[in-house]
């Protein structure tokens, strides 16, 4: 059993209105050291895979097929024993 932790964010070239709103609100709260905010999504998937290599291939496939819109998003993943 493995647990895949997948972080999906908008590509740097894509405007992030939600991140801009969070940044603006933080500035209103006096947190002026915040230079930029990017908001993304976190997905956790439990996998019944025989080994780490198979688990990684499955995660790549899941991201390619459904979890990530490659036109505007990028992702990184971490797989741990679960």
N, C-alpha and C positions, 0 to 999 in steps of 0.2 A: 504494500500500500504506500502510495506517495501523495503528497499534497503539493499542488502547483499554486503558487502565488503569482498572479498576473497583474501588472500595473499598466493601464492603458492611458495614454495622454494624447492631447492634440499635438500635431507636428508644430514645430516652432514657427513655421510660415503661416499657420492658421490662427486667425484671431480667436481669442478666448474671452467672450463677453462675461461668462461667469467668473473667471479669474479676475477680470478687470473690476467687477462689482465687489468682489471680496477685498481686493487691494484698496479700492476707494473707501470701503467701510473701515478697514483697518487704519487707514490714514485719518479718518474722522474720529477714530478712537485714540488717536495720538501715537499710533505705531508707525512713525514716519521713516523708520529704518527699512521697512519693507519696500523692496525695489520692484518686484514682480511676483505675480501669483499665477500658477497654471493649475487648473482643476481637472482631475481625471477620474478614473474609476478603478476600483480594486475588485478582482474576481479571484475567488479561491475554489479550486476544483480538486476533489479527492479522486485519485486514480488507482485502479486495481491493475497495476502493471508489473510484469515480472522483474524488470530492472530499470535503472535510471535512464538508460539510452532509449528504451521503448517509451517511457514516460515523457521524455523530452520531445520525441517525435509526435506523440499524441497531442501534447500541448501546442506544438507548432501547427499541427493540422487544425486543432480547434480554433486557434487564433486566425489562421488563414481562411477558414470556412465561415466563421460566424462572429467571433468575439471582437474582432478588430476591423474597422473600416480603413483599409490601407491608403485610401485617397487622402484622408485627413488625420489619421491617427497612427501612432507608433506604440510599441509595447516592449516590455521586458518581463522576464519571468524568472522565478526561482523555484526549484523543486527540492523538497525535503522529504525524508522518510516520515511516514505518518502512521 
